[in-house]
Amino acid sequence: MHPRVLLFTGKGGVGKTTAAAATATLAAGRGLKTLIVSTDTAHSLADALGVEPGEVAPGLHLHQVDTQKTLERHWGELQEYAKGVLVELGLDEITSEEITVLPGAEEVIALLELRDHAREGRWDVIVVDCAPTAETLRLLALPEALDWHVTRLMPLGRRIVKLVSPFVRGLAHVSAPGDEVMSAVERFHRGLMEVRELLTGSHASVRLVLTPESVVLAEARRTLTSLNLYGYRVDGVIANRVFPSEGADEWRAQWVAAQSRLLAEAEQSFAPLPIHVVPYLPGEPIGKDALAELGAAMYAGSDPFAAPTAPPPLRLSADELTLDLPGAERGDVDLARKGEELIVTAGPYRRVLALPAALARRKISGAALRDGVLSVRFVEPHEADSALPFSSGSESEP
């Protein structure tokens, strides 16, 4: 049985940790075995729940990543090799050990541990408190980007390492990586691809958390486009810190009017996604009871743990590729073809799609972006024109 996996992200400071903790507390209160983890190095979850990691309530477990132990347990060969090289270059062993825990490793390890937890079969719901938006997008794009490089370079890399190892040792006075290190790289790559398969599967989805502010709303719209570009489903938006309209004085009435306008704009921008409104609370919700109350109010009778019903953002048929890019304009999107790959750019983000065999042998006959949906049509080579008729991208053969 697959657990329901829910990822929460949003601009820093909008309350995504609180929304994630409230959702997890609500799940446990409904009798679902729930795990909540974080890819955010700030580790604010324990503060929000007011507890230490472990079983924090009946059926609710909080997990905090121990980067050092996980690296040693699963990819010790990589770390030992890196430490050995640094020692050979003259650094002491303690300094080498500190340096080999690289920036960004904790977030990646959290994703790999998430895969392990999903495999255990003991959880009904796994809630993930992600880092702020930009870091989350880089992290979720990593598995596919690494796959592109590893599948091309790893076979060549093994041959090159065997060939140049004696020269590396003689000239650079450091050891070249052996088969065990290369195998660790392959395991790391395979693990990240399994993470991607889990998070783009039919039991996983992302929830965007925002506050009704112009800058936050603009970033959330871009985030929705980017998450769809990389193939991640978004199944809801949480609008946090909304002023109640009842009994508002003159000062608050201005905020209510401004927020109402932005919420109406959000409903248009994110339709048909549901928007769950969270009122501005008189105090910070700390602890399980306050979070459970907030979770019940946030979803207002809907089932936040039902499997997502929307189709995956990327869909393929025998002669067409369709990719949902909500909010994207024609000027934001660029398309290019290189051999068996389709390169899609949306704003600052790019995805290299390896085409399946049925489409890879065909030529592109046309592409269009309508109502936030990119459609790319394919025909047999003898039926196609030479140019790719969309934006400034061009088709090129290797």
C-alpha positions as CSV (number, residue, x, y, z in Angstrom):
1,M,0.0,0.0,0.0
2,H,1.3,3.4,-1.0
3,P,1.2,6.2,1.7
4,R,-0.4,9.5,0.8
5,V,2.5,12.0,0.4
6,L,1.8,15.7,0.8
7,L,4.5,18.3,0.3
8,F,4.1,21.9,1.5
9,T,6.1,24.8,0.1
10,G,5.8,28.5,-0.3
11,K,7.7,31.8,0.1
12,G,9.7,32.1,3.3
13,G,7.6,33.3,6.2
14,V,4.1,32.5,4.8
15,G,3.4,29.8,7.4
16,K,4.1,26.6,5.4
17,T,5.5,24.8,8.5
18,T,2.4,25.6,10.5
19,A,0.2,24.4,7.6
20,A,2.2,21.1,7.3
21,A,2.1,20.5,11.1
22,A,-1.6,21.2,11.2
23,T,-2.3,18.8,8.4
24,A,-0.2,16.1,10.0
25,T,-1.9,16.6,13.4
26,L,-5.3,16.4,11.7
27,A,-4.3,13.1,9.9
28,A,-3.2,11.5,13.2
29,G,-6.4,12.7,14.9
30,R,-8.4,10.8,12.2
31,G,-6.6,7.6,13.1
32,L,-4.1,7.7,10.2
33,K,-0.6,6.6,10.9
34,T,1.3,9.8,10.1
35,L,4.9,10.8,9.7
36,I,6.0,14.4,9.3
37,V,9.5,15.2,8.0
38,S,11.3,18.3,6.8
39,T,13.6,19.2,4.0
40,D,14.1,22.6,5.5
41,T,17.4,22.9,7.4
42,A,15.8,25.4,9.8
43,H,14.0,22.5,11.5
44,S,11.1,24.6,12.6
45,L,8.7,21.6,12.8
46,A,9.7,20.7,16.3
47,D,9.2,24.3,17.4
48,A,5.7,24.4,15.8
49,L,4.7,21.1,17.5
50,G,6.3,22.1,20.7
51,V,8.0,18.7,21.1
52,E,11.2,16.8,20.4
53,P,11.5,14.4,17.4
54,G,9.9,11.0,17.9
55,E,6.3,9.9,18.6
56,V,4.8,13.3,19.5
57,A,1.2,12.1,19.7
58,P,-0.7,8.8,19.2
59,G,-0.1,7.9,15.5
60,L,2.0,11.0,14.8
61,H,5.8,10.8,14.4
62,L,8.2,13.6,13.8
63,H,11.4,12.8,12.0
64,Q,14.4,15.0,11.9
65,V,17.3,14.2,9.5
66,D,20.7,13.3,10.8
67,T,22.8,14.1,7.7
68,Q,26.1,12.7,9.0
69,K,24.7,9.3,10.1
70,T,22.7,8.8,6.9
71,L,25.8,9.7,4.7
72,E,27.9,7.2,6.7
73,R,25.2,4.4,6.5
74,H,24.3,4.7,2.8
75,W,27.1,6.5,1.0
76,G,30.1,6.0,3.2
77,E,32.3,5.1,0.3
78,L,31.7,8.6,-1.3
79,Q,32.5,10.4,2.0
80,E,35.5,8.2,2.8
81,Y,36.9,8.8,-0.7
82,A,36.4,12.6,-0.4
83,K,37.9,12.6,3.1
84,G,40.9,10.6,1.9
85,V,41.6,12.9,-1.0
86,L,41.5,15.9,1.3
87,V,43.9,14.3,3.8
88,E,46.3,13.4,0.9
89,L,46.2,17.1,0.0
90,G,47.4,18.0,3.5
91,L,44.2,18.8,5.5
92,D,43.8,17.2,8.9
93,E,41.2,14.4,9.2
94,I,38.8,16.4,11.4
95,T,38.7,19.3,8.9
96,S,38.2,16.9,6.1
97,E,35.2,15.3,7.8
98,E,33.6,18.6,8.3
99,I,34.1,19.7,4.7
100,T,32.7,16.5,3.2
101,V,29.2,17.3,4.5
102,L,28.5,19.6,1.6
103,P,26.0,22.5,1.5
104,G,22.6,21.2,0.4
105,A,23.3,17.6,1.5
106,E,20.8,17.7,4.3
107,E,17.9,18.5,1.9
108,V,18.9,15.7,-0.5
109,I,19.3,13.2,2.3
110,A,15.8,14.2,3.6
111,L,14.4,13.2,0.2
112,L,16.2,9.9,0.2
113,E,15.1,9.1,3.7
114,L,11.5,10.0,2.6
115,R,11.8,7.2,0.0
116,D,12.9,4.8,2.7
117,H,10.0,5.8,5.0
118,A,7.5,5.3,2.1
119,R,8.8,1.8,1.5
120,E,8.3,0.8,5.1
121,G,4.6,0.2,4.7
122,R,3.8,1.5,8.2
123,W,2.6,5.0,7.2
124,D,-0.8,6.1,5.9
125,V,0.2,9.7,5.4
126,I,3.6,11.3,5.0
127,V,3.7,15.1,5.3
128,V,6.8,16.9,4.1
129,D,7.6,20.5,5.2
130,C,9.7,21.7,2.3
131,A,12.3,24.5,2.2
132,P,11.2,27.9,0.8
133,T,10.1,27.9,-2.9
134,A,13.4,28.5,-4.7
135,E,15.3,25.8,-2.8
136,T,12.4,23.4,-3.2
137,L,12.3,23.8,-6.9
138,R,16.1,23.2,-7.2
139,L,15.7,20.2,-5.0
140,L,12.8,18.6,-7.0
141,A,14.5,19.3,-10.3
142,L,17.7,17.5,-9.1
143,P,16.8,13.9,-9.7
144,E,16.0,14.3,-13.4
145,A,18.9,16.7,-14.0
146,L,21.3,14.2,-12.3
147,D,19.7,11.4,-14.3
148,W,20.5,13.2,-17.6
149,H,24.2,13.5,-16.6
150,V,24.7,10.1,-15.0
151,T,23.1,8.0,-17.8
152,R,25.5,9.7,-20.3
153,L,28.7,10.0,-18.2
154,M,28.7,7.1,-15.8
155,P,29.6,4.3,-18.3
156,L,32.3,6.6,-19.8
157,G,33.4,7.6,-16.4
158,R,34.1,4.0,-15.3
159,R,36.3,3.4,-18.4
160,I,38.1,6.7,-17.9
161,V,38.8,6.1,-14.2
162,K,40.4,2.7,-15.0
163,L,42.5,4.2,-17.7
164,V,43.8,7.3,-15.9
165,S,44.0,6.0,-12.3
166,P,47.8,5.4,-12.4
167,F,48.4,8.9,-13.9
168,V,46.2,10.6,-11.4
169,R,48.1,9.0,-8.5
170,G,51.5,9.9,-10.1
171,L,50.8,13.4,-11.2
172,A,48.2,14.8,-8.7
173,H,49.4,12.6,-5.7
174,V,45.8,11.7,-4.9
175,S,43.8,8.5,-5.3
176,A,41.4,8.1,-8.1
177,P,37.9,6.7,-7.2
178,G,37.6,2.9,-7.3
179,D,34.7,0.7,-8.3
180,E,33.1,1.0,-4.9
181,V,32.9,4.8,-5.2
182,M,31.5,4.6,-8.7
183,S,28.9,2.1,-7.4
184,A,28.0,4.4,-4.5
185,V,27.4,7.2,-7.1
186,E,25.1,4.9,-9.1
187,R,23.2,4.0,-5.9
188,F,22.8,7.6,-5.1
189,H,21.5,8.3,-8.6
190,R,19.1,5.4,-8.4
191,G,17.8,6.5,-5.0
192,L,17.1,10.0,-6.3
193,M,15.2,8.6,-9.3
194,E,13.1,6.5,-7.0
195,V,12.3,9.6,-5.0
196,R,11.2,11.3,-8.2
197,E,9.0,8.3,-9.1
198,L,7.4,8.5,-5.6
199,L,6.8,12.3,-5.7
200,T,5.4,12.4,-9.2
201,G,3.2,9.3,-8.6
202,S,-0.5,9.1,-8.2
203,H,-0.4,9.2,-4.4
204,A,1.7,12.4,-4.0
205,S,0.9,16.1,-4.4
206,V,2.2,19.5,-3.5
207,R,0.3,22.2,-1.6
208,L,1.2,25.9,-2.1
209,V,1.0,28.1,1.0
210,L,0.7,31.8,0.5
211,T,-0.5,35.0,2.2
212,P,-2.7,37.4,0.4
213,E,0.1,39.8,-0.6
214,S,0.9,40.9,-4.2
215,V,4.6,39.8,-4.1
216,V,3.7,36.4,-2.5
217,L,0.9,35.7,-4.9
218,A,3.2,36.5,-7.9
219,E,5.8,34.0,-6.7
220,A,3.1,31.4,-6.0
221,R,1.9,31.7,-9.6
222,R,5.4,31.2,-10.9
223,T,5.9,28.2,-8.6
224,L,2.8,26.5,-9.8
225,T,4.1,26.8,-13.4
226,S,7.5,25.5,-12.4
227,L,6.2,22.5,-10.4
228,N,4.0,21.5,-13.4
229,L,7.0,21.9,-15.7
230,Y,8.9,19.3,-13.6
231,G,5.9,16.9,-13.5
232,Y,4.7,17.5,-9.9
233,R,1.0,17.6,-9.2
234,V,-0.3,20.6,-7.2
235,D,-3.7,19.8,-5.6
236,G,-4.5,22.8,-3.5
237,V,-3.5,26.3,-2.3
238,I,-3.6,27.4,1.4
239,A,-4.2,31.1,1.9
240,N,-2.9,31.9,5.4
241,R,-3.4,34.9,7.7
242,V,-6.6,36.3,6.2
243,F,-8.2,39.0,8.2
244,P,-11.8,38.4,9.2
245,S,-14.3,40.9,7.9
246,E,-16.6,40.9,10.9
247,G,-16.1,43.9,13.3
248,A,-13.2,45.4,11.4
249,D,-12.2,48.9,12.4
250,E,-11.0,51.4,9.8
251,W,-7.4,50.2,9.7
252,R,-8.4,46.5,9.5
253,A,-11.1,47.3,6.9
254,Q,-8.4,48.5,4.5
255,W,-6.5,45.2,4.9
256,V,-9.7,43.2,4.5
257,A,-10.5,45.0,1.2
258,A,-6.9,44.5,-0.1
259,Q,-6.9,40.9,0.9
260,S,-10.3,40.2,-0.6
261,R,-9.1,41.6,-4.0
262,L,-6.0,39.4,-3.9
263,L,-7.9,36.3,-2.9
264,A,-10.3,36.9,-5.8
265,E,-7.2,37.2,-8.0
266,A,-5.8,34.0,-6.5
267,E,-9.0,32.1,-7.3
268,Q,-8.7,33.1,-10.9
269,S,-5.0,32.3,-11.1
270,F,-5.2,28.9,-9.5
271,A,-8.6,27.6,-10.7
272,P,-9.7,24.8,-10.6
273,L,-7.5,24.2,-7.5
274,P,-9.3,24.6,-4.2
275,I,-8.1,27.5,-2.0
276,H,-8.2,26.7,1.7
277,V,-8.5,29.9,3.7
278,V,-6.9,30.2,7.2
279,P,-7.9,33.2,9.3
280,Y,-5.4,35.5,11.0
281,L,-5.3,34.0,14.5
282,P,-5.1,36.0,17.7
283,G,-2.0,34.0,18.7
284,E,0.6,31.6,17.2
285,P,-0.7,28.0,17.1
286,I,1.9,26.1,19.1
287,G,1.3,22.5,20.2
288,K,-0.8,19.6,19.1
289,D,-4.2,20.9,20.3
290,A,-3.9,24.3,18.6
291,L,-2.7,22.7,15.4
292,A,-5.5,20.1,15.3
293,E,-8.0,22.9,15.7
294,L,-6.3,24.9,12.9
295,G,-6.2,21.8,10.6
296,A,-9.9,21.2,11.0
297,A,-10.7,24.9,10.2
298,M,-8.2,24.9,7.3
299,Y,-9.9,22.1,5.3
300,A,-13.5,22.9,6.4
301,G,-15.0,19.5,5.9
302,S,-13.1,18.5,2.8
303,D,-10.9,15.4,2.8
304,P,-7.3,16.6,2.6
305,F,-6.0,13.0,2.4
306,A,-7.9,11.8,-0.6
307,A,-5.8,10.8,-3.6
308,P,-5.4,13.6,-6.2
309,T,-7.9,13.4,-9.0
310,A,-6.2,15.7,-11.5
311,P,-4.2,14.0,-14.3
312,P,-0.4,14.2,-14.2
313,P,1.0,17.4,-15.7
314,L,2.8,15.5,-18.4
315,R,0.7,13.3,-20.7
316,L,1.9,11.3,-23.8
317,S,0.0,9.7,-26.7
318,A,1.1,8.1,-29.9
319,D,1.4,11.5,-31.7
320,E,1.2,14.2,-29.0
321,L,2.9,15.4,-25.9
322,T,0.9,17.6,-23.5
323,L,2.3,19.5,-20.6
324,D,0.2,21.7,-18.2
325,L,2.0,25.1,-17.6
326,P,-0.7,27.1,-15.8
327,G,-0.1,30.8,-15.8
328,A,2.6,30.6,-18.5
329,E,2.4,33.1,-21.4
330,R,3.8,32.5,-24.9
331,G,6.8,34.8,-24.2
332,D,7.7,32.8,-21.1
333,V,7.9,29.4,-22.9
334,D,10.6,28.2,-25.3
335,L,10.9,24.9,-27.0
336,A,13.8,23.1,-28.7
337,R,14.5,19.7,-30.0
338,K,17.9,17.9,-29.8
339,G,18.0,14.4,-31.1
340,E,15.7,12.3,-28.9
341,E,15.2,15.1,-26.3
342,L,12.7,17.9,-26.1
343,I,13.9,20.9,-24.1
344,V,11.1,23.0,-22.5
345,T,11.9,26.3,-20.9
346,A,9.4,28.2,-18.7
347,G,10.7,31.4,-17.3
348,P,14.0,30.7,-15.5
349,Y,13.4,26.9,-15.3
350,R,14.3,24.3,-17.9
351,R,13.5,20.7,-18.3
352,V,15.1,18.2,-20.7
353,L,12.5,15.5,-21.6
354,A,13.8,12.2,-23.0
355,L,11.1,11.3,-25.5
356,P,9.8,7.7,-25.6
357,A,10.8,5.6,-28.6
358,A,7.4,6.1,-30.3
359,L,7.9,9.9,-30.4
360,A,11.7,10.1,-30.6
361,R,11.7,8.7,-34.1
362,R,9.1,11.3,-35.2
363,K,9.4,14.9,-36.2
364,I,7.5,17.8,-34.6
365,S,4.8,19.1,-36.8
366,G,3.6,21.9,-34.5
367,A,3.3,23.2,-31.0
368,A,0.9,25.6,-29.2
369,L,0.3,27.1,-25.8
370,R,-3.3,27.6,-25.1
371,D,-4.9,28.3,-21.7
372,G,-1.8,27.2,-19.9
373,V,-1.5,23.9,-21.8
374,L,1.5,23.2,-24.0
375,S,0.7,20.7,-26.9
376,V,3.5,19.4,-29.1
377,R,2.4,17.3,-32.1
378,F,4.5,14.7,-33.8
379,V,4.3,13.2,-37.3
380,E,6.3,10.7,-39.3
381,P,9.6,12.1,-40.7
382,H,8.4,12.2,-44.3
383,E,5.4,14.3,-43.3
384,A,7.2,17.0,-41.4
385,D,8.5,20.5,-42.2
386,S,12.1,21.2,-41.3
387,A,11.4,23.9,-38.7
388,L,9.9,23.6,-35.3
389,P,6.9,26.1,-35.5
390,F,6.9,27.5,-32.0
391,S,8.5,30.5,-30.3
392,S,12.2,31.0,-30.8
393,G,13.2,27.3,-30.2
394,S,14.6,25.4,-33.2
395,E,14.9,21.7,-34.0
396,S,18.4,20.4,-34.4
397,E,19.8,17.0,-35.0
398,P,23.0,15.9,-33.2
